[in-house]
């Protein structure tokens, strides 16, 4: 008996004579032993009998050709295009193993074949060619049709086929799913004559299918982001009631809370949180197959979204019912700043800001939250990568599971391996008696966030890749795998493409973790957000430490805008916390209060304008304002001002002369300076 690898990867026995006898007994209505036939095949045979499939068929009876096949190709153009870069590199391997690779649509119609020319010629005899119909009802049990019927990978070997004419073939197939809504897009199959059968066909076809799905996900993500960007630009200056974006397939891509309220008021039960589809908007269907608009939907509510003459999707603008509840407040970029009322909390509200550079990033993050695919967050240290990752997790399908972060930087290799994979008792000297659950296993049914993923040692990267591809983790010291199901979010401040070119990061791991890419802008690119962030941290720190909130003078905020913030938001938060906590009872933050190390670190070379009209470098401008403010605060007493500034009085005289502040001294002494006036 020859061993055959099943879907689960274990070995089962295949005895051609016993399987053939079981098939003959099934057709004659006799009782038979199902022992030599796996349950999946038995269930498929039962479906074929119920559907009255002719067991004597020698080829598929249904074949599309001409205009019908051309339309089939047009309807599945995106799937075919996504498969080409994946299937072409294995063409030589297929020829060497006397096999062919077959792509089908969701109904089992073959879209294309590739591989060994001799096997393709033999496939002509059974209709295993483009246009051939290979679902179970047409040609009985076969890998393509049975995979589509069951929704799982299938291997059908030799006489396990239901129809007599195809029993000399062996095939392994899996399904292709839409990465956004899980809908079956088609099937991928490797077939060959029985004598060429290889049990590893199934593993190869599953790997190729996942690669095609990854390409589809990246392409769809790009198209959806373009749709959202174009839509937000189109409606950025309007006061609309409720807005829903649909892609070219009619899937809901984005909606606001007011749209859900409008639909509920009209009695329309559409769940806008999932990829709901309205086939009337599906432009990939032929006109004859498209449905009419739903009765509740008026044509005047629709508007196409285009970019450079290309239609990206459709906007549905809904009227809002009378007596509406309070609405969220939006920035021009479409980023939610705050909400009122009893609406469910938007997890992305914790990402503060309204700058044009942040809005599209937040929208793309929302899109990433909706798909269960790995994503790579790019950005400098301190930009808030973990904050974005947590928001994506809490808005995604794994939100009920744990969010497990791990910073891979700065750890010795052995400690990182223990943290990541865990270990069993006795795995190494000093291991805990009960072992330790690794972060991967702890993230089961949730999200694993690997910060600084570029720091993982090169020799450890294959083990992480294996976990991602197989869904199994081997704790250190254990030879038994543990099943895990988690979403991976990774982050780095490195250019991983450069790292791969330098041989420090595996290219296959890079492609595996970067299905979705999100670049988070540094604080210097979103300086308009600085006042909002200062106010937020001011309130947050004051509440946490039981201190009153401080008032930041405009000149302090102006200096904050000039600063380059190499530590980004983390650095801004730290300096605000220092000022709020250590200023005592004084309520106003002036230039004098800024830490000396902060002032000394301001980049020179940028010119800023001062009140007196002179032009100074950034550092000089800060120094001038500090001296001026201190003189006014000391009402022109230069001895006090020098002491407060921590400089000699002679140095202060030099600064007054250098910056032309003599009149300021006179005004302060006379009590006429703006900051020294008494109401």
Buried (B, 14 or more C-beta within 10 A) or exposed (E): EEEBBBBEEEEBEBBBEBBBBBBEBBBEEEEBEBEBBBEBBBBBBEBBBEEEBBBEBBBBEBBBEEEEBEEBBEBBEBBBEBBEEBBEEBBEEBBEBBBBBBBBBBBBBBBBBBBBEEBBEBBEEBBBBBBBBBBBBBBBBBBBBBBBBBEEBBBBBBBBBBBBBBBBBBBBBBBBBBBBBEBBBBBBBBBBBBEBBBBEBBBBBBEBBBBBBBBBBBBBBEBBBBBBBBBBBBBEEEEBBBBBBBBBBBBBBBBBBBBBBBBEBEEBEBEBEBBBBBEBBBBBBEEEEBEEBEEEBEEEBBBEBEBEEEEBBBBBBBEBBEEBEEBBEBBEBBBBEEBEEEBEEBBBBBBBBBBBBBBBBBBBBBBBBBBBBBBBBBBBBBBBBBBBBBBBBBBBBBBEBBBBBBBBBEBEEEEBBBBBBBBBEEBEEEBEEEBBBBBBBBBBEBBBBBBBBBBBEEEBBEBBBBBBEBEEBBBBBBEEBBEBEBBBBBBBBBEBEEBBEEEBBBEEBBBBBBBBBBBBBBBBBBBBBBBBBBBBBBEBBBEEEEBEBBEBBEBBBBBBBBBBBBBBBEBBBBBBBBBBBEBEEEEEBBBBBBEEEBBEEBEEEBEBEBEEEEEBBBBBBBBBBBBBBBBBBBBBBBEBBBBBBEBEEEEBBEBBEEBEBEEBBEBBBEEEBEBBEEE
